[in-house]
Amino acid sequence: MQRYGEKLTEEQEILSWTADILIDTFLSESAVLRALQATDDTPSSAALQQDAAAVWVNDATYRIEAAARSALAAMDEGDSLRMNLGALRRLLKVTPVNTTAMRRRLADAVVDRAGYSLG
């Protein structure tokens, strides 16, 4: 809004990246909350819920970063862009998790149960 004001509606790419970031943020929060709830409601699948949430959040973080970098590059250049990219790096300072092991556990559970394993 600071950059475009009322003309933001004309910046469809910026709005698209913003929507993608908001969607991934909302879905990540939902996955984490569902995994936390599973600890009480369905303890037998809580570990799988946690794996699924961790995989989702890990992958969403990279999608969010890519969308934010694209939006920043469309809005800024030069020193201002470098400063904003530095702020983004500090904001999204995330240590990756071993999603391969988590995905294997999730896949094994699907095979073992011959179907959906998080319910």
Secondary structure, DSSP 8 states (H G I E B T S, - for coil): -TTTGGGGGG-HHHHHHHHHHHHHHHHHHHHHHHHHHHHHH-GGGHHHHHHHHHHHHHHHHHHHHHHHHHHHHHH--HHHHHHHHHHHHHHT------HHHHHHHHHHHHHHHTS----
